[in-house]
Structures are given as structure tokens and as C-alpha cells.
Amino acid sequence: MSVKNRIAKLCSGGQSGVDRAALDAAITSGIEYTGWCPLGGWAEDYPKPPGLLPKYPNLKETPSAEPNQRTEWNVRDSDATLILVSEIDELANSSGTVFTERLTRSLHKPSRTIVLSDSAVIDSILKWLSSFEHSIRLNVAGPRESESPGIYERAIQVLTPLLNMIDLIPGTNIDDPDVLTSVSREKHQY
């Protein structure tokens, strides 16, 4: 099953950083996106209404301007959450990312935290996605740009090639990391 078939819809809250990279990669790859954003379309770089809504019209506003409501509703309304960080110790610097991780546990939703600097990052995500038996609504989350400068660029460099992977070689054993690495490198130089 291709990545596009595994992800029925990509969900994100639109905050600067990882959220925004997820939305932009989905748009570039032709994957439908959705998600909740705070009232007024608020994001740290779009503080005044209508915020980021003109740029991302598929997002919906929560009744509250409080970002935690957006985060909770995106986790609640998704089948699984992918959390992207630059380094594993970065979690402590991002209260929103820590909150997301806690919510996935309390709402009993599958999640995976992936370190973007890992050399096998795309392969790790593909392997995790292959564990789902059906197409999922995938929430993508992580630190905002002010908490992790450069995270948008690092995330989009992973998400765009990942979401553009149309097909794996028929009969490929998704559990074999050597095969996945060669497929990823053949299709996308990253």
C-alpha cells in the first residue's frame, strides 16, 4: 500500500514549525488536509484574525483561542499522531509537544515520536505507517518555530519526499529496513 493510500487525510493545527510543514507538504503532495486551529486562526506568526485561515482554508477554528484546545481536538479526531522533533531532548523545551504526547496516551491513540536528525527517518515513519491495517487520519505535530528554529525546514525536507512516495516496489517486505532504505534512496535523494 502506498503512503498516499495509508494516509486518508493529514491533520495539523497550523502552528509555525512542524504543523505548518505538514500542511505545506500535504498540499504539495496532493494529500487532503484538515485540522483544528485556535479561534481567529491564531498562530505565533499570524496573531490577528483571520490568522492563517486564508492560507489554509481547510482548517477549522475551535471555540477557544487557547492552543491546547486545538491540540486536544486534533489528537482526538485523528487515528494516530506523528510527532517530529530535531533532537529527543527537544521535547522538554516544547510544552505543546509534551502536551500532545500526553494526550495521545490519555486518549489511547497510537503515536510515534521521530527524531528528524536520524539517518533512517523516512524508513522509520514508513515502517510505523505500515503497521496500520487501514488508511488513517494522521495528525502531525511537533515544536513551533520559535521553540526550535529551523524545524520547519527540517520537517518539510522529510515530509515532502515521504508524502510523495507513491508506490513501494511490489512485494517489498516493509519490515526489512535494508529494502526500505534502498527504495527511499532510489525514489528520493535526501
C-alpha beads as a LAMMPS data file, in Angstrom:
LAMMPS data file: protein, C-alpha beads

190 atoms
189 bonds

1 atom types
1 bond types

-500.0 500.0 xlo xhi
-500.0 500.0 ylo yhi
-500.0 500.0 zlo zhi

Masses

1 110.0

Atoms # bond

1 1 1 0.000 0.000 0.000
2 1 1 1.406 3.424 -0.906
3 1 1 1.905 6.244 1.575
4 1 1 -0.929 8.144 -0.083
5 1 1 -3.191 5.139 0.450
6 1 1 -2.132 4.805 4.087
7 1 1 -2.946 8.440 4.883
8 1 1 -6.608 9.166 4.195
9 1 1 -6.183 12.694 5.478
10 1 1 -3.392 14.650 7.122
11 1 1 -4.357 16.631 10.205
12 1 1 -2.437 19.531 11.730
13 1 1 -3.096 22.650 13.774
14 1 1 -1.219 25.114 11.583
15 1 1 1.224 26.473 14.160
16 1 1 4.591 27.586 12.764
17 1 1 7.193 24.822 12.625
18 1 1 6.236 21.154 12.262
19 1 1 2.469 21.768 11.956
20 1 1 2.962 24.171 9.069
21 1 1 5.491 21.902 7.348
22 1 1 2.911 19.098 7.490
23 1 1 0.240 21.273 5.873
24 1 1 2.584 22.533 3.151
25 1 1 3.881 19.018 2.393
26 1 1 0.305 17.706 2.174
27 1 1 -0.689 20.468 -0.238
28 1 1 2.421 19.913 -2.383
29 1 1 1.787 16.153 -2.427
30 1 1 -1.926 16.348 -3.172
31 1 1 -2.979 14.786 0.132
32 1 1 -6.139 16.191 1.663
33 1 1 -5.528 18.118 4.880
34 1 1 -7.712 19.184 7.759
35 1 1 -7.341 20.157 11.383
36 1 1 -8.335 22.490 14.143
37 1 1 -6.706 25.850 14.809
38 1 1 -7.379 28.322 17.644
39 1 1 -10.207 30.835 17.309
40 1 1 -9.242 33.592 14.875
41 1 1 -6.816 31.304 13.033
42 1 1 -4.129 32.194 15.573
43 1 1 -0.542 31.057 15.139
44 1 1 2.562 32.750 16.508
45 1 1 3.275 34.334 13.110
46 1 1 -0.410 35.055 12.352
47 1 1 -1.594 36.650 15.624
48 1 1 -4.568 38.648 14.264
49 1 1 -7.808 37.296 12.742
50 1 1 -8.306 35.749 10.295
51 1 1 -4.842 34.411 11.083
52 1 1 -3.667 31.551 8.890
53 1 1 -7.171 30.629 7.657
54 1 1 -6.896 32.408 4.274
55 1 1 -3.740 30.419 3.504
56 1 1 -5.120 27.105 4.873
57 1 1 -8.893 27.223 4.316
58 1 1 -9.444 23.543 5.233
59 1 1 -8.583 24.268 8.866
60 1 1 -11.463 24.848 11.272
61 1 1 -11.482 27.185 14.277
62 1 1 -12.048 25.878 17.776
63 1 1 -14.420 27.873 20.011
64 1 1 -11.438 28.927 22.143
65 1 1 -8.329 30.940 21.280
66 1 1 -6.423 28.643 23.655
67 1 1 -3.948 26.480 21.661
68 1 1 -4.415 23.474 23.977
69 1 1 -7.980 23.025 22.728
70 1 1 -6.695 22.876 19.147
71 1 1 -4.102 20.296 20.139
72 1 1 -6.609 18.151 22.027
73 1 1 -9.157 18.205 19.209
74 1 1 -6.548 17.306 16.570
75 1 1 -5.392 14.297 18.617
76 1 1 -8.994 13.327 19.419
77 1 1 -10.133 13.495 15.783
78 1 1 -7.159 11.592 14.333
79 1 1 -6.409 7.885 14.237
80 1 1 -2.733 8.365 15.111
81 1 1 -0.196 11.133 15.774
82 1 1 3.291 11.500 14.336
83 1 1 5.477 13.793 16.461
84 1 1 8.593 15.187 14.792
85 1 1 11.470 16.711 16.784
86 1 1 15.002 17.777 15.871
87 1 1 16.533 16.031 18.874
88 1 1 14.903 13.840 21.520
89 1 1 15.818 16.229 24.355
90 1 1 13.920 18.964 22.490
91 1 1 10.650 17.623 23.920
92 1 1 11.402 19.314 27.243
93 1 1 11.570 22.720 25.506
94 1 1 8.159 22.453 23.839
95 1 1 5.208 22.423 26.222
96 1 1 2.786 21.955 23.306
97 1 1 4.657 18.902 22.053
98 1 1 4.757 17.416 25.568
99 1 1 1.020 18.108 25.856
100 1 1 0.414 16.350 22.525
101 1 1 2.364 13.301 23.670
102 1 1 0.400 13.160 26.945
103 1 1 -2.901 13.454 25.086
104 1 1 -2.095 10.534 22.809
105 1 1 -1.610 8.376 25.907
106 1 1 -4.691 9.615 27.779
107 1 1 -6.909 9.290 24.681
108 1 1 -5.382 5.868 23.858
109 1 1 -4.262 6.968 20.390
110 1 1 -1.202 5.453 18.705
111 1 1 1.707 7.838 18.359
112 1 1 5.314 7.807 17.304
113 1 1 7.988 10.364 18.128
114 1 1 10.602 10.591 15.392
115 1 1 13.927 12.447 15.576
116 1 1 14.441 14.306 12.302
117 1 1 18.234 14.025 12.508
118 1 1 18.021 10.207 12.445
119 1 1 19.567 8.939 9.202
120 1 1 16.690 6.482 8.666
121 1 1 13.868 8.917 9.468
122 1 1 11.743 8.230 6.363
123 1 1 12.194 4.483 6.737
124 1 1 11.146 4.670 10.404
125 1 1 7.971 6.546 9.519
126 1 1 7.168 4.153 6.649
127 1 1 7.595 1.161 8.918
128 1 1 5.282 2.703 11.519
129 1 1 2.659 3.619 8.905
130 1 1 2.766 0.060 7.588
131 1 1 1.598 -1.186 10.990
132 1 1 -1.892 0.211 10.353
133 1 1 -4.244 -2.174 8.584
134 1 1 -6.327 0.595 7.020
135 1 1 -5.976 4.178 5.835
136 1 1 -5.669 6.597 8.715
137 1 1 -6.267 10.223 9.518
138 1 1 -2.735 11.182 10.589
139 1 1 -2.115 14.076 12.955
140 1 1 1.383 15.562 12.560
141 1 1 2.737 17.643 15.423
142 1 1 5.934 18.972 16.934
143 1 1 7.630 22.117 18.155
144 1 1 6.796 25.546 16.816
145 1 1 9.477 27.515 15.010
146 1 1 10.237 29.807 17.995
147 1 1 10.932 26.755 20.193
148 1 1 13.105 25.041 17.604
149 1 1 14.492 27.440 14.985
150 1 1 14.780 25.711 11.608
151 1 1 12.328 22.915 12.480
152 1 1 10.018 23.863 9.586
153 1 1 12.800 23.286 7.037
154 1 1 13.956 20.045 8.640
155 1 1 10.380 18.724 8.820
156 1 1 9.430 19.669 5.269
157 1 1 12.614 18.043 3.939
158 1 1 11.361 14.771 5.427
159 1 1 7.601 15.101 4.937
160 1 1 7.585 16.145 1.279
161 1 1 9.546 13.149 -0.043
162 1 1 7.685 10.859 2.360
163 1 1 4.255 12.010 1.191
164 1 1 5.342 11.882 -2.454
165 1 1 6.252 8.199 -2.267
166 1 1 3.506 6.847 -4.480
167 1 1 4.412 3.158 -4.509
168 1 1 6.852 0.844 -2.867
169 1 1 8.218 -1.925 -5.068
170 1 1 5.504 -4.645 -5.283
171 1 1 6.264 -7.481 -2.888
172 1 1 8.609 -5.321 -0.802
173 1 1 8.877 -6.504 2.768
174 1 1 8.163 -3.262 4.651
175 1 1 9.737 -4.794 7.780
176 1 1 13.140 -5.123 6.110
177 1 1 14.996 -1.843 6.849
178 1 1 17.645 -2.510 4.173
179 1 1 14.980 -2.771 1.474
180 1 1 13.193 0.356 2.679
181 1 1 16.392 2.365 2.705
182 1 1 17.229 1.376 -0.866
183 1 1 13.676 2.125 -2.064
184 1 1 13.702 5.524 -0.366
185 1 1 17.073 6.470 -1.806
186 1 1 16.124 5.341 -5.314
187 1 1 12.938 7.390 -5.335
188 1 1 14.206 10.470 -3.469
189 1 1 17.655 11.791 -2.891
190 1 1 17.549 13.253 0.594

Bonds

1 1 1 2
2 1 2 3
3 1 3 4
4 1 4 5
5 1 5 6
6 1 6 7
7 1 7 8
8 1 8 9
9 1 9 10
10 1 10 11
11 1 11 12
12 1 12 13
13 1 13 14
14 1 14 15
15 1 15 16
16 1 16 17
17 1 17 18
18 1 18 19
19 1 19 20
20 1 20 21
21 1 21 22
22 1 22 23
23 1 23 24
24 1 24 25
25 1 25 26
26 1 26 27
27 1 27 28
28 1 28 29
29 1 29 30
30 1 30 31
31 1 31 32
32 1 32 33
33 1 33 34
34 1 34 35
35 1 35 36
36 1 36 37
37 1 37 38
38 1 38 39
39 1 39 40
40 1 40 41
41 1 41 42
42 1 42 43
43 1 43 44
44 1 44 45
45 1 45 46
46 1 46 47
47 1 47 48
48 1 48 49
49 1 49 50
50 1 50 51
51 1 51 52
52 1 52 53
53 1 53 54
54 1 54 55
55 1 55 56
56 1 56 57
57 1 57 58
58 1 58 59
59 1 59 60
60 1 60 61
61 1 61 62
62 1 62 63
63 1 63 64
64 1 64 65
65 1 65 66
66 1 66 67
67 1 67 68
68 1 68 69
69 1 69 70
70 1 70 71
71 1 71 72
72 1 72 73
73 1 73 74
74 1 74 75
75 1 75 76
76 1 76 77
77 1 77 78
78 1 78 79
79 1 79 80
80 1 80 81
81 1 81 82
82 1 82 83
83 1 83 84
84 1 84 85
85 1 85 86
86 1 86 87
87 1 87 88
88 1 88 89
89 1 89 90
90 1 90 91
91 1 91 92
92 1 92 93
93 1 93 94
94 1 94 95
95 1 95 96
96 1 96 97
97 1 97 98
98 1 98 99
99 1 99 100
100 1 100 101
101 1 101 102
102 1 102 103
103 1 103 104
104 1 104 105
105 1 105 106
106 1 106 107
107 1 107 108
108 1 108 109
109 1 109 110
110 1 110 111
111 1 111 112
112 1 112 113
113 1 113 114
114 1 114 115
115 1 115 116
116 1 116 117
117 1 117 118
118 1 118 119
119 1 119 120
120 1 120 121
121 1 121 122
122 1 122 123
123 1 123 124
124 1 124 125
125 1 125 126
126 1 126 127
127 1 127 128
128 1 128 129
129 1 129 130
130 1 130 131
131 1 131 132
132 1 132 133
133 1 133 134
134 1 134 135
135 1 135 136
136 1 136 137
137 1 137 138
138 1 138 139
139 1 139 140
140 1 140 141
141 1 141 142
142 1 142 143
143 1 143 144
144 1 144 145
145 1 145 146
146 1 146 147
147 1 147 148
148 1 148 149
149 1 149 150
150 1 150 151
151 1 151 152
152 1 152 153
153 1 153 154
154 1 154 155
155 1 155 156
156 1 156 157
157 1 157 158
158 1 158 159
159 1 159 160
160 1 160 161
161 1 161 162
162 1 162 163
163 1 163 164
164 1 164 165
165 1 165 166
166 1 166 167
167 1 167 168
168 1 168 169
169 1 169 170
170 1 170 171
171 1 171 172
172 1 172 173
173 1 173 174
174 1 174 175
175 1 175 176
176 1 176 177
177 1 177 178
178 1 178 179
179 1 179 180
180 1 180 181
181 1 181 182
182 1 182 183
183 1 183 184
184 1 184 185
185 1 185 186
186 1 186 187
187 1 187 188
188 1 188 189
189 1 189 190
